[in-house]
Amino acid sequence: MDQVLLIEDDYEISHLLELYLTSTQKYQVTVAHSAEAALSFLSKQSCDCILLDIMLPRMDGISFCRQIRRQIYCPIIFISCLDDDETIVKAMNMGGDAYLIKPFNKSVLLAYIEANIRRSRLHHPQNQTLQIRDLQLDPVTRHVAKRGQELLLSPTEYELLYYMMRHRGKFLAFEDIYVAVWGESSYGTVRTLFTHVLNLRKKIEDDVKNPYYISTFQRSGYIFAAK
């Protein structure tokens, strides 16, 4: 079974989610009611997915995500009652892979968990470090750096960058990228891809409005480092 770490300070919500996830017989769930308790758990054991509330006592969820993302690769799914764009964008920029707004359907949560765990396991490391201009990606350690400074990428952003760097200068259709990174068809909805590419651009480009690395081509795909 996959190990899920649920970080939620509401005892009733955490209990209901734990019961639901364990009832599927797919997940072993550990509940932490604070970021500090979660850090203690992660110092001793790994997990396959993290469900993270934002409004936690003392250290909030976004700060927690930023702190652990440099050491932990597993998917992080934010679950929060905060639905403003600024909070959502900040959470994703700090390394989140998905954002669910409370209240949500439990089956939707299950789909998010399954999809993110599946996607995190698609990557098959090669030994050769990839470098394009001042951007460097190490597929063994999964570290990405620009001008020698490590970049904080979510697993999805990493997979996107890894795929694009391996296909430098080639036209990559939106649907082909989606299938390669998510492992399934987009069924005509690629807005999730656009969101993650925008977040990735903010982290690797010097000028998002005049990108060097990720260029949109004829509104049908991207070309990486074509210049």
TORTOR-19876 format. One record per residue: z, x, y of N, C-alpha, C in turn; residue number from 1. Coordinates in nm, 2 decimals, padded with zeros to 4 digits, m for minus. Example, Ala and Ser with C-alpha at 12.3 -4.5 7.8 and 13.67 -1.06 7.14 Angstrom:
2
00.78 01.32 m00.57 00.78 01.23 m00.45 00.78 01.32 m00.33 1
00.71 01.28 m00.22 00.71 01.37 m00.11 00.79 01.29 00.00 2
# end
This chain:
227
00.00 00.08 m00.12 00.00 00.00 00.00 00.00 00.09 00.13 1
m00.06 00.04 00.23 m00.06 00.11 00.36 00.07 00.09 00.43 2
00.11 00.19 00.50 00.23 00.18 00.58 00.21 00.14 00.72 3
00.27 00.03 00.77 00.25 m00.01 00.90 00.39 00.00 00.97 4
00.38 00.06 01.09 00.50 00.07 01.18 00.49 m00.03 01.29 5
00.58 m00.13 01.29 00.59 m00.23 01.39 00.70 m00.20 01.49 6
00.65 m00.18 01.61 00.75 m00.15 01.72 00.76 m00.27 01.81 7
00.86 m00.35 01.80 00.88 m00.47 01.87 01.03 m00.50 01.89 8
01.07 m00.52 02.01 01.21 m00.54 02.04 01.26 m00.68 02.02 9
01.17 m00.78 02.01 01.21 m00.92 01.98 01.23 m00.93 01.83 10
01.36 m00.96 01.79 01.39 m00.96 01.65 01.32 m01.07 01.58 11
01.31 m01.19 01.64 01.25 m01.30 01.57 01.10 m01.28 01.55 12
01.03 m01.23 01.65 00.89 m01.20 01.63 00.86 m01.09 01.53 13
00.94 m00.98 01.53 00.93 m00.87 01.44 00.96 m00.92 01.30 14
01.05 m01.01 01.28 01.09 m01.06 01.15 00.97 m01.14 01.09 15
00.91 m01.23 01.17 00.80 m01.31 01.13 00.68 m01.23 01.09 16
00.65 m01.13 01.18 00.53 m01.04 01.15 00.56 m00.96 01.02 17
00.68 m00.91 01.00 00.71 m00.84 00.88 00.69 m00.92 00.76 18
00.74 m01.04 00.76 00.72 m01.13 00.65 00.58 m01.16 00.62 19
00.50 m01.19 00.72 00.36 m01.22 00.70 00.28 m01.10 00.65 20
00.30 m00.98 00.70 00.23 m00.87 00.65 00.26 m00.83 00.51 21
00.39 m00.83 00.48 00.44 m00.80 00.34 00.39 m00.90 00.24 22
00.37 m01.03 00.29 00.33 m01.13 00.19 00.19 m01.11 00.15 23
00.11 m01.03 00.22 m00.03 m01.01 00.18 m00.03 m00.91 00.06 24
00.08 m00.84 00.04 00.09 m00.74 m00.06 00.00 m00.62 m00.04 25
m00.04 m00.60 00.08 m00.13 m00.49 00.12 m00.05 m00.39 00.20 26
00.06 m00.43 00.26 00.13 m00.34 00.36 00.28 m00.33 00.33 27
00.32 m00.21 00.35 00.47 m00.18 00.36 00.50 m00.17 00.51 28
00.60 m00.25 00.55 00.62 m00.25 00.70 00.76 m00.20 00.73 29
00.76 m00.11 00.83 00.88 m00.06 00.89 00.89 m00.11 01.03 30
01.01 m00.16 01.06 01.03 m00.22 01.20 01.12 m00.13 01.28 31
01.07 m00.10 01.40 01.15 m00.03 01.50 01.17 m00.11 01.62 32
01.29 m00.13 01.67 01.31 m00.21 01.79 01.31 m00.14 01.92 33
01.28 m00.01 01.91 01.27 00.07 02.03 01.17 00.19 02.01 34
01.12 00.25 02.12 01.04 00.37 02.10 01.11 00.48 02.04 35
01.24 00.49 02.08 01.32 00.60 02.02 01.34 00.59 01.87 36
01.36 00.47 01.82 01.37 00.45 01.68 01.24 00.48 01.61 37
01.13 00.45 01.67 01.00 00.47 01.62 00.97 00.62 01.61 38
01.01 00.70 01.71 00.99 00.84 01.72 01.07 00.91 01.60 39
01.19 00.86 01.58 01.27 00.91 01.47 01.21 00.89 01.34 40
01.15 00.77 01.32 01.08 00.74 01.19 00.96 00.83 01.17 41
00.88 00.85 01.28 00.76 00.93 01.27 00.78 01.08 01.25 42
00.90 01.12 01.29 00.94 01.26 01.27 00.96 01.29 01.12 43
00.98 01.19 01.04 01.01 01.20 00.90 00.90 01.15 00.81 44
00.82 01.06 00.86 00.72 01.00 00.77 00.60 00.96 00.85 45
00.48 00.96 00.78 00.36 00.92 00.85 00.34 00.77 00.83 46
00.24 00.71 00.89 00.20 00.57 00.87 00.05 00.56 00.89 47
00.00 00.44 00.85 m00.14 00.42 00.85 m00.19 00.34 00.97 48
m00.09 00.27 01.03 m00.13 00.19 01.15 00.00 00.16 01.23 49
m00.01 00.15 01.36 00.11 00.12 01.44 00.08 00.00 01.52 50
00.17 m00.10 01.52 00.16 m00.22 01.60 00.27 m00.20 01.71 51
00.22 m00.20 01.84 00.31 m00.15 01.95 00.32 m00.25 02.06 52
00.44 m00.30 02.08 00.46 m00.39 02.20 00.47 m00.29 02.32 53
00.45 m00.35 02.44 00.45 m00.27 02.56 00.59 m00.28 02.63 54
00.65 m00.40 02.63 00.77 m00.42 02.70 00.89 m00.39 02.61 55
00.92 m00.26 02.60 01.03 m00.21 02.52 01.14 m00.16 02.61 56
01.27 m00.16 02.56 01.38 m00.10 02.63 01.36 00.05 02.65 57
01.40 00.10 02.77 01.40 00.24 02.80 01.25 00.29 02.81 58
01.20 00.35 02.70 01.06 00.40 02.70 00.97 00.28 02.67 59
00.87 00.25 02.76 00.78 00.14 02.73 00.67 00.19 02.63 60
00.59 00.09 02.58 00.49 00.11 02.48 00.38 00.21 02.52 61
00.34 00.20 02.64 00.23 00.28 02.69 00.27 00.43 02.70 62
00.39 00.45 02.75 00.45 00.59 02.75 00.46 00.64 02.61 63
00.51 00.56 02.52 00.52 00.60 02.38 00.39 00.64 02.32 64
00.29 00.56 02.35 00.15 00.59 02.30 00.10 00.72 02.35 65
00.12 00.75 02.48 00.08 00.87 02.53 00.15 00.99 02.47 66
00.27 00.97 02.44 00.35 01.08 02.38 00.31 01.12 02.24 67
00.28 01.02 02.16 00.26 01.04 02.02 00.11 01.07 01.99 68
00.02 01.03 02.08 m00.12 01.04 02.05 m00.17 01.18 02.02 69
m00.11 01.28 02.08 m00.15 01.42 02.06 m00.12 01.46 01.92 70
m00.02 01.40 01.85 00.02 01.45 01.72 m00.02 01.35 01.61 71
m00.05 01.22 01.64 m00.07 01.12 01.54 m00.21 01.06 01.56 72
m00.28 01.05 01.44 m00.42 01.01 01.45 m00.43 00.86 01.41 73
m00.34 00.80 01.35 m00.35 00.66 01.29 m00.38 00.56 01.41 74
m00.45 00.45 01.37 m00.48 00.35 01.48 m00.35 00.29 01.54 75
m00.36 00.26 01.67 m00.25 00.20 01.75 m00.30 00.07 01.80 76
m00.24 m00.04 01.76 m00.28 m00.17 01.81 m00.17 m00.22 01.90 77
m00.20 m00.24 02.03 m00.10 m00.30 02.12 m00.09 m00.45 02.10 78
00.03 m00.50 02.10 00.06 m00.65 02.09 00.15 m00.68 02.20 79
00.10 m00.76 02.30 00.18 m00.78 02.42 00.15 m00.91 02.48 80
00.25 m00.97 02.56 00.22 m01.09 02.64 00.16 m01.06 02.77 81
00.15 m00.93 02.81 00.08 m00.89 02.93 m00.07 m00.90 02.92 82
m00.13 m00.98 03.00 m00.28 m01.00 02.99 m00.36 m00.96 03.11 83
m00.30 m00.88 03.20 m00.37 m00.83 03.32 m00.46 m00.72 03.28 84
m00.58 m00.71 03.34 m00.68 m00.60 03.31 m00.62 m00.46 03.33 85
m00.54 m00.44 03.44 m00.49 m00.31 03.47 m00.41 m00.26 03.35 86
m00.32 m00.34 03.29 m00.23 m00.30 03.18 m00.32 m00.27 03.06 87
m00.41 m00.36 03.03 m00.50 m00.34 02.91 m00.58 m00.21 02.92 88
m00.64 m00.19 03.04 m00.72 m00.06 03.05 m00.63 00.06 03.04 89
m00.51 00.05 03.10 m00.42 00.17 03.09 m00.37 00.19 02.95 90
m00.35 00.09 02.87 m00.31 00.10 02.73 m00.42 00.16 02.65 91
m00.54 00.12 02.67 m00.65 00.18 02.60 m00.68 00.32 02.64 92
m00.66 00.35 02.77 m00.68 00.49 02.81 m00.58 00.59 02.76 93
m00.46 00.54 02.73 m00.35 00.62 02.68 m00.37 00.65 02.53 94
m00.47 00.59 02.46 m00.50 00.62 02.32 m00.49 00.49 02.23 95
m00.48 00.37 02.29 m00.48 00.26 02.20 m00.62 00.23 02.15 96
m00.62 00.16 02.03 m00.75 00.13 01.97 m00.79 m00.02 01.98 97
m00.69 m00.10 02.00 m00.71 m00.24 02.02 m00.59 m00.30 02.10 98
m00.62 m00.42 02.15 m00.51 m00.49 02.24 m00.52 m00.64 02.20 99
m00.41 m00.69 02.15 m00.39 m00.83 02.12 m00.29 m00.89 02.21 100
m00.33 m01.01 02.27 m00.24 m01.07 02.36 m00.16 m01.18 02.29 101
m00.03 m01.18 02.31 00.06 m01.28 02.25 00.04 m01.41 02.32 102
00.05 m01.53 02.26 00.05 m01.54 02.11 m00.08 m01.53 02.05 103
m00.09 m01.47 01.93 m00.22 m01.46 01.86 m00.21 m01.51 01.72 104
m00.33 m01.54 01.66 m00.33 m01.59 01.53 m00.30 m01.47 01.43 105
m00.22 m01.50 01.33 m00.18 m01.39 01.24 m00.30 m01.34 01.16 106
m00.39 m01.43 01.13 m00.51 m01.38 01.06 m00.60 m01.29 01.14 107
m00.60 m01.31 01.27 m00.67 m01.22 01.36 m00.60 m01.08 01.36 108
m00.47 m01.08 01.37 m00.39 m00.95 01.36 m00.43 m00.88 01.23 109
m00.43 m00.95 01.12 m00.46 m00.89 00.99 m00.60 m00.83 00.99 110
m00.70 m00.90 01.05 m00.83 m00.85 01.06 m00.84 m00.72 01.15 111
m00.76 m00.72 01.26 m00.76 m00.60 01.34 m00.70 m00.48 01.26 112
m00.59 m00.50 01.19 m00.53 m00.40 01.11 m00.63 m00.34 01.01 113
m00.69 m00.43 00.93 m00.78 m00.39 00.83 m00.90 m00.31 00.88 114
m00.96 m00.36 00.99 m01.08 m00.30 01.05 m01.04 m00.16 01.11 115
m00.93 m00.15 01.17 m00.89 m00.02 01.23 m00.85 00.08 01.13 116
m00.79 00.04 01.02 m00.75 00.14 00.92 m00.88 00.18 00.84 117
m00.97 00.09 00.82 m01.10 00.12 00.75 m01.18 00.22 00.84 118
m01.18 00.19 00.96 m01.26 00.28 01.05 m01.20 00.42 01.06 119
m01.07 00.43 01.06 m01.00 00.56 01.07 m01.03 00.64 00.95 120
m01.07 00.58 00.84 m01.10 00.65 00.71 m01.24 00.68 00.68 121
m01.33 00.64 00.78 m01.47 00.66 00.76 m01.51 00.81 00.78 122
m01.43 00.88 00.86 m01.47 01.02 00.90 m01.45 01.12 00.78 123
m01.55 01.20 00.76 m01.55 01.30 00.66 m01.56 01.44 00.73 124
m01.45 01.51 00.74 m01.46 01.63 00.82 m01.55 01.74 00.77 125
m01.62 01.81 00.86 m01.69 01.93 00.83 m01.63 02.04 00.90 126
m01.66 02.16 00.85 m01.58 02.28 00.90 m01.64 02.33 01.03 127
m01.76 02.30 01.07 m01.82 02.36 01.18 m01.78 02.29 01.31 128
m01.73 02.37 01.41 m01.69 02.32 01.54 m01.81 02.28 01.62 129
m01.81 02.17 01.68 m01.92 02.13 01.77 m01.89 02.16 01.91 130
m01.99 02.22 01.98 m01.97 02.25 02.12 m02.10 02.22 02.20 131
m02.09 02.14 02.30 m02.20 02.11 02.39 m02.15 02.13 02.53 132
m02.22 02.22 02.60 m02.18 02.25 02.73 m02.03 02.30 02.73 133
m01.94 02.23 02.81 m01.80 02.27 02.81 m01.71 02.17 02.73 134
m01.78 02.10 02.64 m01.71 02.01 02.55 m01.71 02.06 02.41 135
m01.59 02.07 02.35 m01.57 02.12 02.22 m01.49 02.03 02.13 136
m01.54 02.01 02.01 m01.48 01.92 01.91 m01.46 01.99 01.78 137
m01.34 01.99 01.73 m01.30 02.06 01.60 m01.28 01.94 01.50 138
m01.38 01.93 01.40 m01.37 01.82 01.31 m01.26 01.83 01.20 139
m01.20 01.95 01.19 m01.09 01.97 01.10 m00.96 01.93 01.16 140
m00.93 01.97 01.28 m00.80 01.93 01.34 m00.82 01.80 01.42 141
m00.95 01.76 01.45 m00.98 01.64 01.53 m00.94 01.66 01.67 142
m00.93 01.78 01.72 m00.90 01.81 01.86 m01.03 01.82 01.94 143
m01.02 01.76 02.06 m01.13 01.77 02.15 m01.08 01.83 02.28 144
m01.16 01.92 02.33 m01.12 01.99 02.46 m01.24 02.00 02.55 145
m01.21 02.00 02.68 m01.31 02.02 02.78 m01.26 02.13 02.87 146
m01.34 02.23 02.88 m01.31 02.35 02.95 m01.17 02.41 02.91 147
m01.15 02.40 02.78 m01.03 02.45 02.72 m00.91 02.36 02.72 148
m00.92 02.25 02.79 m00.80 02.16 02.81 m00.82 02.04 02.71 149
m00.72 02.02 02.63 m00.73 01.91 02.53 m00.74 01.77 02.59 150
m00.83 01.69 02.53 m00.84 01.55 02.58 m00.77 01.46 02.48 151
m00.71 01.35 02.54 m00.64 01.26 02.46 m00.73 01.14 02.43 152
m00.78 01.14 02.30 m00.88 01.04 02.26 m00.81 00.95 02.15 153
m00.85 00.82 02.15 m00.81 00.74 02.04 m00.89 00.77 01.92 154
m00.86 00.72 01.80 m00.94 00.75 01.68 m01.08 00.69 01.70 155
m01.09 00.57 01.76 m01.23 00.52 01.78 m01.31 00.60 01.88 156
m01.25 00.64 01.99 m01.32 00.73 02.08 m01.36 00.86 02.02 157
m01.28 00.91 01.93 m01.31 01.04 01.86 m01.43 01.01 01.77 158
m01.43 00.90 01.69 m01.54 00.88 01.60 m01.67 00.86 01.68 159
m01.67 00.79 01.79 m01.78 00.78 01.88 m01.84 00.91 01.92 160
m01.75 00.99 01.97 m01.79 01.13 02.03 m01.84 01.21 01.91 161
m01.78 01.21 01.80 m01.82 01.29 01.68 m01.96 01.25 01.64 162
m01.98 01.12 01.63 m02.12 01.07 01.59 m02.22 01.11 01.69 163
m02.19 01.09 01.82 m02.29 01.13 01.93 m02.32 01.28 01.93 164
m02.21 01.36 01.92 m02.24 01.50 01.93 m02.32 01.55 01.81 165
m02.31 01.49 01.70 m02.39 01.53 01.58 m02.53 01.49 01.60 166
m02.56 01.39 01.69 m02.70 01.34 01.71 m02.74 01.37 01.85 167
m02.71 01.49 01.90 m02.74 01.52 02.04 m02.89 01.51 02.07 168
m02.92 01.45 02.18 m03.06 01.44 02.23 m03.14 01.33 02.16 169
m03.08 01.26 02.07 m03.16 01.15 02.00 m03.12 01.02 02.05 170
m03.22 00.93 02.05 m03.19 00.79 02.09 m03.10 00.72 01.98 171
m02.99 00.66 02.02 m02.90 00.60 01.93 m02.88 00.45 01.97 172
m02.94 00.36 01.90 m02.94 00.22 01.93 m02.79 00.17 01.92 173
m02.76 00.07 02.00 m02.63 00.02 02.01 m02.58 m00.02 01.87 174
m02.67 m00.10 01.80 m02.63 m00.15 01.66 m02.61 m00.03 01.56 175
m02.69 00.07 01.57 m02.67 00.18 01.48 m02.54 00.25 01.50 176
m02.50 00.27 01.63 m02.37 00.33 01.66 m02.26 00.25 01.61 177
m02.27 00.12 01.63 m02.17 00.02 01.58 m02.15 00.03 01.43 178
m02.26 00.03 01.36 m02.25 00.04 01.21 m02.19 00.17 01.17 179
m02.23 00.28 01.23 m02.18 00.41 01.20 m02.03 00.43 01.22 180
m01.98 00.37 01.33 m01.84 00.39 01.37 m01.75 00.28 01.31 181
m01.79 00.16 01.31 m01.71 00.05 01.27 m01.73 00.02 01.12 182
m01.84 00.07 01.06 m01.87 00.05 00.92 m01.92 m00.09 00.88 183
m01.96 m00.17 00.98 m02.01 m00.30 00.95 m02.10 m00.34 01.07 184
m02.18 m00.45 01.05 m02.27 m00.50 01.15 m02.19 m00.56 01.27 185
m02.24 m00.55 01.39 m02.18 m00.61 01.51 m02.21 m00.76 01.52 186
m02.30 m00.81 01.44 m02.35 m00.95 01.44 m02.39 m00.99 01.58 187
m02.45 m00.89 01.65 m02.50 m00.92 01.79 m02.40 m00.91 01.90 188
m02.28 m00.87 01.87 m02.17 m00.86 01.97 m02.13 m00.72 01.98 189
m02.18 m00.64 02.08 m02.14 m00.50 02.09 m02.06 m00.47 02.21 190
m01.99 m00.57 02.27 m01.91 m00.55 02.39 m01.80 m00.45 02.36 191
m01.75 m00.46 02.23 m01.64 m00.36 02.20 m01.69 m00.22 02.21 192
m01.81 m00.20 02.17 m01.87 m00.07 02.18 m01.88 m00.02 02.33 193
m01.93 m00.11 02.41 m01.94 m00.08 02.56 m01.80 m00.04 02.61 194
m01.70 m00.11 02.58 m01.56 m00.09 02.63 m01.52 00.05 02.59 195
m01.54 00.09 02.46 m01.49 00.22 02.42 m01.58 00.33 02.47 196
m01.71 00.31 02.49 m01.79 00.41 02.55 m01.75 00.43 02.70 197
m01.72 00.33 02.77 m01.67 00.34 02.91 m01.55 00.42 02.91 198
m01.45 00.39 02.82 m01.33 00.47 02.82 m01.35 00.62 02.79 199
m01.45 00.64 02.70 m01.48 00.78 02.66 m01.55 00.85 02.77 200
m01.64 00.78 02.85 m01.70 00.84 02.96 m01.60 00.89 03.07 201
m01.50 00.81 03.09 m01.39 00.84 03.19 m01.32 00.97 03.15 202
m01.32 01.00 03.02 m01.24 01.12 02.97 m01.33 01.24 02.96 203
m01.46 01.23 02.94 m01.54 01.35 02.92 m01.64 01.38 03.03 204
m01.67 01.28 03.12 m01.76 01.30 03.23 m01.69 01.35 03.36 205
m01.76 01.44 03.43 m01.71 01.47 03.56 m01.74 01.36 03.66 206
m01.85 01.29 03.64 m01.88 01.18 03.73 m01.93 01.06 03.65 207
m01.85 00.96 03.63 m01.89 00.85 03.54 m02.02 00.78 03.59 208
m02.04 00.77 03.72 m02.16 00.71 03.78 m02.28 00.79 03.76 209
m02.27 00.92 03.73 m02.38 01.00 03.71 m02.35 01.09 03.59 210
m02.35 01.03 03.47 m02.30 01.10 03.35 m02.40 01.21 03.30 211
m02.34 01.31 03.25 m02.42 01.42 03.19 m02.43 01.39 03.04 212
m02.32 01.36 02.98 m02.31 01.35 02.83 m02.37 01.22 02.78 213
m02.32 01.11 02.82 m02.36 00.98 02.76 m02.45 00.90 02.86 214
m02.58 00.90 02.83 m02.67 00.83 02.91 m02.72 00.70 02.84 215
m02.72 00.59 02.92 m02.77 00.46 02.87 m02.93 00.47 02.88 216
m02.99 00.43 02.77 m03.14 00.43 02.76 m03.20 00.29 02.74 217
m03.27 00.25 02.84 m03.34 00.12 02.84 m03.25 00.00 02.80 218
m03.13 00.01 02.83 m03.03 m00.10 02.80 m03.03 m00.14 02.65 219
m03.07 m00.04 02.57 m03.07 m00.07 02.42 m03.00 00.03 02.34 220
m02.96 00.14 02.40 m02.89 00.25 02.33 m02.84 00.36 02.42 221
m02.79 00.47 02.36 m02.74 00.58 02.43 m02.81 00.71 02.38 222
m02.82 00.81 02.47 m02.86 00.94 02.43 m02.75 01.04 02.48 223
m02.71 01.13 02.39 m02.60 01.22 02.42 m02.65 01.35 02.46 224
m02.61 01.40 02.58 m02.64 01.53 02.63 m02.80 01.55 02.63 225
m02.87 01.46 02.69 m03.02 01.47 02.69 m03.07 01.57 02.79 226
m02.99 01.60 02.89 m03.03 01.69 03.00 m03.04 01.83 02.96 227
# end
